Amino acid sequence: MKIGFVKGNVKYSPYICPNTSKASNMFHIILFGPPGSGKGTQSEKLIAAYGLKHLSTGDLLRTEINNKTPLGLEAKNLMDKGQLVPDDVVVGMISSALDANSGVKGFLFDGFPRTKAQAESLDKLLKLKNGEIGVFLALKVSEEELVHRLLNRGLTSGRSDDTNEEIIRSRITEYNNKTSSVADYYAQFNKVVLIPGEGSIDDIFNALSKEINARMI
């Protein structure tokens, strides 16, 4: 099902948006990392350092549903039926978020895109708004280190999936399988950079910043 979003009394397609110049000159980043890679910590530091807006599709869905927007109501209707929210609906929410935060310097995308089709849809939307993904950053951490970190985290996190090594390894495998197609997609545009995710927090942040700074020039 394809639906649009509404501003005032006018309905727009997720890909035909008013005031597209609002999002121009923004620098958008995709940051990927498997469970235990430290992505959450680095996201917070990048957001603070570069004036970015954190964009989580899960948070967007909850906000749209709580605000009972047209997209939120449609998403809730589908979720109540046990159906996945279509990419068009999610992209419509991202479009609304871009327009609502025109004063930020860019977005840090978290949890989206997860497929090649979603990446293509996101690029199409950003192009209409005179923007693009500046860089795709992927934190690389060995599987054994990830398992070690998550088992340690499980001692205090209260998360059952952080205490079972078999489940942890399955989560890492699932992450690798789901994200490889997105990395391959952005690699064709020379936007993928692998960052070692082992070392001090500051060292990893500095490596991320170095790549961002080089591409912002």
BELKA-V240067 format. One record per run of one state. SS is the DSSP state (@ for helix, = for strand, . for the rest). FROM is the first residue (numbers start at 0). LEN is the number of residues. Records with the same first field share a line. If there is no record, write none. Layout:
BEGIN
SS = FROM-LEN  FROM-LEN
END
This chain:
BEGIN
. = 0-3  7-2  13-6  23-4  33-5  50-1  66-3  80-6  100-5  110-5  128-4  140-2  157-2  162-2  187-4  196-4  216-1
= = 3-4  9-4  27-6  51-5  105-5  132-8  191-5
@ = 19-4  38-12  56-10  69-11  86-14  115-13  142-15  159-3  164-23  200-16
END
